[in-house]
């Protein structure tokens, strides 16, 4: 995969200029270029390069999932055989109702689960039906599982770099 | 933090949300290009994005940085908070700028948050600080493998 490298000074300034959002003006890259003292061509080329290298996942909108009707959000957690987790994770990650899927360490004895899959749905029944689909796919490779529904968002800000506050 | 009620979105709002979850063009007049593909005007598109951001239907619009490829770290962590201390502990945990998201979940581990730091060292420091401030053990679940991440949801 792509190697991790610290952003150079220009990329860092570009991140700081856009982390609150892309300007809502007809020529947003021109405006960023003006703020950063470079040409729009440089801004567009750097953004394209960061997309290409995976430093930017995508340029786009993040909907608030509650606001668009996905009011049930279940973090499903699974205790699967370590030897098969790569194959199982790929399978579960491909499901269209799974928005994040990771292998994470167990914390025994309190926490036996090593595969996490976030499932969103319009209601709990839908999420639980999706959980059943995952369980069926994992079959005997899964020893036990649980689903943790969220009942409140306590904080949601995202990462901010380079600010003093 | 309150949840916005499912807002009344019309058909064009939903098409805009779905279109903006794809690749936004890197061209001189990207809003014009997206508007044309949706059969609307640039002015209307910009006004609707603005309105949906203000109403928090959209939490943000712009480049989504993969912070780990930029040297930073994200770590999911959890606490088992005694019910009578829940609001106090929430306040203490949320006070840390490194805490990017925090959710209450139904489980003995009932508080789940994401620590986000500009460098890997910051995670350890934030974890120790939360343990000192709350007297509770932080369960850290750093990701070992990422199989899929895409927050796209059809509106």
Interface residues (C-beta under 8 A of the other chain):
Chain A: X2 X4 X5 X6 X7 X11 X15 X18 X19 X20 X21 X22 X24 X25 X26 X27 X28 X29 X30 X40 X44 X47 X48 X50 X51 X53 X54 X55 X56 X57 X58 X59 X60 X61 X62 X63 X64 X65 X66 X67 X68 X69 X70 X71 X75 X85 X86 X89 X90 X92 X93 X94 X98 X99 X100 X101 X102 X103 X104 X105 X107 X110 X111 X116 X120 X146 X148 X149 X150 X151 X152 X153 X154 X155 X156 X157 X158 X159 X160 X161 X162 X165
Chain B: X1 X3 X4 X5 X6 X7 X9 X14 X17 X20 X21 X22 X23 X24 X26 X27 X28 X29 X30 X31 X32 X42 X46 X49 X50 X53 X55 X56 X57 X58 X59 X60 X61 X62 X63 X64 X65 X66 X67 X68 X69 X70 X71 X72 X74 X76 X90 X93 X94 X97 X99 X100 X101 X102 X103 X104 X105 X106 X107 X108 X109 X111 X112 X113 X116 X117 X118 X139 X141 X142 X143 X144 X145 X146 X147 X148 X149 X150 X151 X152 X153 X155
